[in-house]
Amino acid sequence: EKNPGGSCYDLCGLYLQALDDLWNKDPALNEGISLAGLDLSQAPGGLLESERSALAWRFGETHGVETVTGTFEELADQGYFEASAVSTPAPENGEDFSRFWYQWPDGCLFSITPNSNHEGETHSLPTLFFDVEKWKSPLAAYVLYDCSAVWPELGTWSGYQVDSEMIS
């Protein structure tokens, strides 16, 4: 099931399908964005750097946005996110409990990460378990959680199942 570069065959096609499906979930999160961040650094299956680059390019081309790659931390360090203050009522002792978090006003971060809920399970065919997340802020995110894709005996990765979806 591995190609000479060490990654799984047609994993790019599978992940592009999952990212496109997520793009179409809660489309209000995509409105007005000019950037899409892609974090594929933890995507299961061993994507090569060239595959991650190709996937980012194709995703951006398909959706008409510029793409940048990196983890949340890397993109925050590069200044893509803005800090946003949310005030909470002051407690009786007079302390200020203002909270700060990040938001991405002109972008969304898409990431694919492994779902480890299935460690130790055995399957008759190779199976990938992963989560796909779209994040704009702590109050604007969508996750396809506990996705599974089974490698067919003949062919390439061809679709996946979503166990649950989460929205904030």
Secondary structure as the mmCIF struct_conf table of DSSP 4:
data_model
#
loop_
_struct_conf.conf_type_id
_struct_conf.id
_struct_conf.beg_label_comp_id
_struct_conf.beg_label_asym_id
_struct_conf.beg_label_seq_id
_struct_conf.end_label_comp_id
_struct_conf.end_label_asym_id
_struct_conf.end_label_seq_id
STRN STRN1 LYS A 2 LYS A 2
TURN_TY1_P TURN_TY1_P1 PRO A 4 GLY A 5
BEND BEND1 GLY A 6 SER A 7
STRN STRN2 CYS A 8 CYS A 8
TURN_TY1_P TURN_TY1_P2 TYR A 9 ASP A 10
HELX_RH_AL_P HELX_RH_AL_P1 LEU A 11 ASN A 24
BEND BEND2 LYS A 25 ASP A 26
HELX_RH_3T_P HELX_RH_3T_P1 PRO A 27 ASN A 30
TURN_TY1_P TURN_TY1_P3 GLU A 31 GLY A 32
STRN STRN3 LEU A 35 ASP A 39
TURN_TY1_P TURN_TY1_P4 SER A 41 GLN A 42
TURN_TY1_P TURN_TY1_P5 PRO A 44 GLY A 46
HELX_RH_AL_P HELX_RH_AL_P2 GLU A 49 HIS A 63
TURN_TY1_P TURN_TY1_P6 GLY A 64 GLY A 64
STRN STRN4 GLU A 66 THR A 69
HELX_RH_AL_P HELX_RH_AL_P3 PHE A 72 ASP A 77
TURN_TY1_P TURN_TY1_P7 GLN A 78 GLY A 79
BEND BEND3 PHE A 81 PHE A 81
STRN STRN5 GLU A 82 VAL A 86
HELX_LH_PP_P HELX_LH_PP_P1 PRO A 89 PRO A 91
TURN_TY1_P TURN_TY1_P8 GLU A 92 ASN A 93
STRN STRN6 ARG A 99 GLN A 103
TURN_TY1_P TURN_TY1_P9 PRO A 105 ASP A 106
STRN STRN7 GLY A 107 PRO A 114
HELX_RH_3T_P HELX_RH_3T_P2 SER A 116 HIS A 118
TURN_TY1_P TURN_TY1_P10 GLU A 119 GLY A 120
BEND BEND4 SER A 124 LEU A 125
STRN STRN8 THR A 127 SER A 137
TURN_TY1_P TURN_TY1_P11 PRO A 138 LEU A 139
STRN STRN9 ALA A 140 VAL A 150
BEND BEND5 GLU A 153 THR A 156
STRN STRN10 GLN A 161 ILE A 167
#
